[in-house]
Amino acid sequence: MRKIIKWQWFRIVLMLLLLLPVLGLGGIIWFSSVDNKAKIAELILYDEHNQLNDELFSKALAARFPRGTQLPNIEAFVQKLNGHCTHNGKTYCSFVMSSTFCVVTIIEIVVEVSAEKTVSGVFAKSRFMAC
């Protein structure tokens, strides 16, 4: 009976000796890492009342999808955000920016399309809806 207990303690100590450096290094890396991408975007695109600045967001989209950009590029962007686009002379795209029970904020994008089926202008507006 005593040999079994000693063997179990040996296994526990061995596991701790092997795992502690790995867990400790992981914790140090996790606590010392910084990722401010979301905060930077929020501080740039939102005003002091936490409202999206539609004009600034439109300019950011226009910079991301400048004149001459192929239309499928902006459609792929919207699809990554679980949105959709419809075509009716202009291209209209929308996606949910945020939602909770009975409250939703939607981004609507109007894409002006040239005869070559490329982007000639991008304009965005946020819309708040509630029950």
C-alpha positions as YAML, in Angstrom:
chain: A
units: angstrom
residues:
- id: 1
  name: MET
  ca: [0.00, 0.00, 0.00]
- id: 2
  name: ARG
  ca: [2.81, 2.44, 0.83]
- id: 3
  name: LYS
  ca: [4.54, 1.90, -2.52]
- id: 4
  name: ILE
  ca: [1.38, 2.87, -4.40]
- id: 5
  name: ILE
  ca: [1.08, 6.12, -2.43]
- id: 6
  name: LYS
  ca: [4.74, 6.99, -3.01]
- id: 7
  name: TRP
  ca: [4.33, 6.27, -6.75]
- id: 8
  name: GLN
  ca: [1.27, 8.54, -6.93]
- id: 9
  name: TRP
  ca: [3.13, 11.37, -5.21]
- id: 10
  name: PHE
  ca: [6.03, 10.91, -7.60]
- id: 11
  name: ARG
  ca: [3.64, 11.21, -10.59]
- id: 12
  name: ILE
  ca: [2.01, 14.34, -9.15]
- id: 13
  name: VAL
  ca: [5.34, 16.02, -8.47]
- id: 14
  name: LEU
  ca: [6.63, 15.08, -11.94]
- id: 15
  name: MET
  ca: [3.50, 16.50, -13.63]
- id: 16
  name: LEU
  ca: [3.81, 19.73, -11.65]
- id: 17
  name: LEU
  ca: [7.48, 20.09, -12.55]
- id: 18
  name: LEU
  ca: [6.66, 19.62, -16.22]
- id: 19
  name: LEU
  ca: [3.52, 21.78, -16.37]
- id: 20
  name: LEU
  ca: [4.39, 24.75, -14.14]
- id: 21
  name: PRO
  ca: [7.01, 26.28, -16.47]
- id: 22
  name: VAL
  ca: [4.63, 25.99, -19.42]
- id: 23
  name: LEU
  ca: [1.66, 27.42, -17.52]
- id: 24
  name: GLY
  ca: [3.79, 30.11, -15.94]
- id: 25
  name: LEU
  ca: [5.21, 31.23, -19.29]
- id: 26
  name: GLY
  ca: [1.72, 31.22, -20.81]
- id: 27
  name: GLY
  ca: [0.44, 33.38, -17.98]
- id: 28
  name: ILE
  ca: [3.31, 35.84, -18.34]
- id: 29
  name: ILE
  ca: [2.72, 36.13, -22.08]
- id: 30
  name: TRP
  ca: [-1.04, 36.56, -21.61]
- id: 31
  name: PHE
  ca: [-0.71, 39.22, -18.89]
- id: 32
  name: SER
  ca: [2.00, 41.14, -20.75]
- id: 33
  name: SER
  ca: [0.25, 41.26, -24.14]
- id: 34
  name: VAL
  ca: [-1.57, 44.35, -25.42]
- id: 35
  name: ASP
  ca: [-4.13, 44.52, -28.23]
- id: 36
  name: ASN
  ca: [-5.77, 47.92, -28.65]
- id: 37
  name: LYS
  ca: [-7.14, 47.46, -32.19]
- id: 38
  name: ALA
  ca: [-10.81, 47.43, -31.16]
- id: 39
  name: LYS
  ca: [-10.37, 50.34, -28.75]
- id: 40
  name: ILE
  ca: [-8.59, 52.44, -31.40]
- id: 41
  name: ALA
  ca: [-11.38, 51.84, -33.92]
- id: 42
  name: GLU
  ca: [-14.00, 52.66, -31.29]
- id: 43
  name: LEU
  ca: [-12.33, 55.91, -30.24]
- id: 44
  name: ILE
  ca: [-11.96, 57.03, -33.86]
- id: 45
  name: LEU
  ca: [-15.39, 56.06, -35.20]
- id: 46
  name: TYR
  ca: [-17.64, 56.88, -32.22]
- id: 47
  name: ASP
  ca: [-18.45, 60.21, -30.60]
- id: 48
  name: GLU
  ca: [-18.59, 60.95, -26.87]
- id: 49
  name: HIS
  ca: [-22.21, 59.70, -26.75]
- id: 50
  name: ASN
  ca: [-21.19, 56.32, -28.23]
- id: 51
  name: GLN
  ca: [-22.90, 57.13, -31.54]
- id: 52
  name: LEU
  ca: [-21.28, 56.05, -34.79]
- id: 53
  name: ASN
  ca: [-20.04, 59.00, -36.83]
- id: 54
  name: ASP
  ca: [-21.65, 58.13, -40.18]
- id: 55
  name: GLU
  ca: [-19.57, 60.62, -42.18]
- id: 56
  name: LEU
  ca: [-16.31, 59.33, -40.74]
- id: 57
  name: PHE
  ca: [-17.37, 55.71, -41.21]
- id: 58
  name: SER
  ca: [-18.27, 56.45, -44.85]
- id: 59
  name: LYS
  ca: [-14.83, 57.98, -45.38]
- id: 60
  name: ALA
  ca: [-13.18, 54.94, -43.78]
- id: 61
  name: LEU
  ca: [-15.13, 52.65, -46.13]
- id: 62
  name: ALA
  ca: [-14.22, 54.83, -49.10]
- id: 63
  name: ALA
  ca: [-10.56, 54.54, -48.12]
- id: 64
  name: ARG
  ca: [-10.88, 50.77, -47.72]
- id: 65
  name: PHE
  ca: [-12.80, 50.44, -51.02]
- id: 66
  name: PRO
  ca: [-11.60, 53.32, -53.23]
- id: 67
  name: ARG
  ca: [-13.00, 54.21, -56.64]
- id: 68
  name: GLY
  ca: [-12.26, 51.37, -59.06]
- id: 69
  name: THR
  ca: [-12.47, 48.58, -56.47]
- id: 70
  name: GLN
  ca: [-14.19, 45.47, -57.78]
- id: 71
  name: LEU
  ca: [-17.74, 45.16, -56.41]
- id: 72
  name: PRO
  ca: [-17.24, 41.57, -55.12]
- id: 73
  name: ASN
  ca: [-14.63, 42.93, -52.67]
- id: 74
  name: ILE
  ca: [-17.16, 45.06, -50.80]
- id: 75
  name: GLU
  ca: [-19.74, 42.28, -51.00]
- id: 76
  name: ALA
  ca: [-17.25, 39.87, -49.40]
- id: 77
  name: PHE
  ca: [-16.60, 42.43, -46.64]
- id: 78
  name: VAL
  ca: [-20.33, 42.66, -45.88]
- id: 79
  name: GLN
  ca: [-20.74, 38.87, -45.98]
- id: 80
  name: LYS
  ca: [-17.95, 38.48, -43.40]
- id: 81
  name: LEU
  ca: [-20.16, 40.56, -41.11]
- id: 82
  name: ASN
  ca: [-23.13, 38.27, -41.85]
- id: 83
  name: GLY
  ca: [-24.75, 40.96, -43.98]
- id: 84
  name: HIS
  ca: [-26.13, 40.96, -47.50]
- id: 85
  name: CYS
  ca: [-26.22, 43.14, -50.61]
- id: 86
  name: THR
  ca: [-28.95, 43.76, -53.20]
- id: 87
  name: HIS
  ca: [-28.55, 45.33, -56.64]
- id: 88
  name: ASN
  ca: [-30.97, 47.84, -58.09]
- id: 89
  name: GLY
  ca: [-29.05, 50.39, -60.14]
- id: 90
  name: LYS
  ca: [-26.96, 51.01, -57.04]
- id: 91
  name: THR
  ca: [-25.83, 48.31, -54.66]
- id: 92
  name: TYR
  ca: [-27.39, 48.39, -51.20]
- id: 93
  name: CYS
  ca: [-25.68, 46.46, -48.42]
- id: 94
  name: SER
  ca: [-26.52, 46.11, -44.75]
- id: 95
  name: PHE
  ca: [-25.31, 44.28, -41.67]
- id: 96
  name: VAL
  ca: [-26.04, 44.30, -37.95]
- id: 97
  name: MET
  ca: [-23.57, 46.35, -35.96]
- id: 98
  name: SER
  ca: [-25.01, 45.45, -32.55]
- id: 99
  name: SER
  ca: [-28.16, 43.94, -31.15]
- id: 100
  name: THR
  ca: [-29.80, 42.88, -27.93]
- id: 101
  name: PHE
  ca: [-33.33, 41.85, -27.13]
- id: 102
  name: CYS
  ca: [-35.68, 44.16, -29.07]
- id: 103
  name: VAL
  ca: [-32.91, 46.65, -30.00]
- id: 104
  name: VAL
  ca: [-30.70, 46.61, -33.08]
- id: 105
  name: THR
  ca: [-28.29, 48.98, -34.82]
- id: 106
  name: ILE
  ca: [-27.86, 48.31, -38.53]
- id: 107
  name: ILE
  ca: [-25.26, 49.74, -40.87]
- id: 108
  name: GLU
  ca: [-26.64, 50.49, -44.33]
- id: 109
  name: ILE
  ca: [-24.18, 51.03, -47.16]
- id: 110
  name: VAL
  ca: [-25.02, 52.50, -50.55]
- id: 111
  name: VAL
  ca: [-22.42, 51.61, -53.16]
- id: 112
  name: GLU
  ca: [-22.45, 53.62, -56.37]
- id: 113
  name: VAL
  ca: [-21.39, 51.29, -59.17]
- id: 114
  name: SER
  ca: [-19.78, 52.30, -62.46]
- id: 115
  name: ALA
  ca: [-20.59, 50.79, -65.86]
- id: 116
  name: GLU
  ca: [-17.55, 48.50, -65.39]
- id: 117
  name: LYS
  ca: [-19.12, 47.08, -62.20]
- id: 118
  name: THR
  ca: [-16.54, 48.78, -59.99]
- id: 119
  name: VAL
  ca: [-17.06, 51.00, -56.96]
- id: 120
  name: SER
  ca: [-17.44, 54.71, -57.74]
- id: 121
  name: GLY
  ca: [-18.65, 55.81, -54.29]
- id: 122
  name: VAL
  ca: [-19.46, 54.40, -50.85]
- id: 123
  name: PHE
  ca: [-21.81, 55.98, -48.32]
- id: 124
  name: ALA
  ca: [-22.84, 54.51, -44.96]
- id: 125
  name: LYS
  ca: [-25.49, 55.31, -42.38]
- id: 126
  name: SER
  ca: [-26.33, 53.69, -39.08]
- id: 127
  name: ARG
  ca: [-29.94, 53.02, -38.19]
- id: 128
  name: PHE
  ca: [-31.24, 52.30, -34.69]
- id: 129
  name: MET
  ca: [-34.43, 50.27, -34.32]
- id: 130
  name: ALA
  ca: [-36.31, 49.13, -31.24]
- id: 131
  name: CYS
  ca: [-39.61, 47.41, -30.42]
...
